[in-house]
């Protein structure tokens, strides 16, 4: 029986712990948390909670990282990989910030369940069937770049999800992060900064428009549709060899030249099990940020910010949000995953991008790693 450790005690970790404890092939050993384990009585298995990373490493054949915290995940994963333990994540924020540094330093992969993992799995299936993907598309139901605090508190309480996470979903930061991971991991591009985000309720129509844009720039693209009517899932737009045109038409995929392959659900923690099984069976990485990323997520101000403003955490903030950008043209941008416990050293206007020249920030391992990554680009 394989021993599984978990990092995190939020929504994803809670659901995963419940699932692993019911699974006949896996034994849950330790759950790493930064909270006081002596004051926790709200978790599915409190006796397995620990504050000691080494205990987790010593008692795990595989570790699932789902803290949602870039700096914490970076420090933890580095030590886990040093111990030659494979890591499965549901933490696209980590991947697009420091994940590239670890690509050749051990096995670390994003899991199925969130949209990037679902797209990566769909990509593998499509390639096996002879399709040539042009568009890797997410489906987003709602977008408000600058939501109000009270509105976000309401939805956080209703959904039992943290306030920063709900805010990052709403203001678009999360989808920019997810599609950046897809762009880097599946060797795609972005058609424009901040993505296109077509407001279409018709997947085929919107997908064909995005496919045309991909053909125009000569590269597959990572993007999304904005729709309250489409299901909460992902889809590919792909081409195929002309000798399959008649068969694909008969099989209800239409007359081409672009074909839609969709996956109209993603089940978060429930699907992590599939990637755990993949890794333990020797199946390797499903999705990472690649060793040479081309796309990052920059931080832009939601409102006018004065010098001296302190930002505790950029992702899910009411001060900034994230947009996908090409790194080569923006090497001094601050990745939103690094924007933690910083102080602005100058005034920043609403809509302006925050650079390293604009902030004072503590040094940490994630910052050091980003500086190593940027040297290679």
C-alpha angles and dihedrals in degrees: 000000000000118000114228126195126193133206114206139035102216132107095297096043093047093053093044093050090052090051097046092051088059095047118102096209100051137060118204108222113170137358115207117216137166092214124094104275091202091062098046119105097143102077127094093243111016095173090068095055116113139171092205116096092190091057088053092050094046092053103041137085089188133009128211114211113201105146094121089220118120100200096042092045092049093053093044097046093049090058093043093052090047085061090051094244116144117238129212114192141194091190114104088168089067094047097053093046108041105349095101090065090063099046094103097028100077140315114308121153139168113243134233113258103071119070097264092054091045090052092047091053091047089049091055091051092047094050091049089054093051099256121143108215119223100170131033102195136189124197117226122190102195139015133187114162094201112028124181121254096237092050091052092047089055094052093043091054093043094050097037089233126127119271094241092050094050090047092051090051092050101044093048098248093118095053091047088053094047095049091045089057089050092048093052098037097046097036096249132138135226116245093216141350111286090018124259101265098191113211098228131140091194110080094196095049094044092042093052091052090052090047090054089053090050090052090050094055093039097236140085111261136213114220145122148237122234111219139143090200104050118086122263098261146087138263144190128221109208145167127226137196112284091239088072096051096101093045093048091050090051089048090058098253093118135240097301150180082169122040128196120222110183139184107197099196142042119192102197112206094015091065096047086083089068092058092044088055091046094053096044089050091055095256095137131209119352096187138350135159093260124244090265110043120191100184131057137170114249127201119243127183117254091199140004107296124198127221107268094038110142120215114197095190130357100206107078093010127145089218102055142014134195132253129184113248139171108258099214092064094041108040094147096054119118110238106232090234089065095049096103129131092352133148124215112238094195140024114277121199124222109276095021121129117241116232133187088258089064100056148056112215139170117253117246139157094269092055091048091051093048089054089053092049095049091054090065096053 
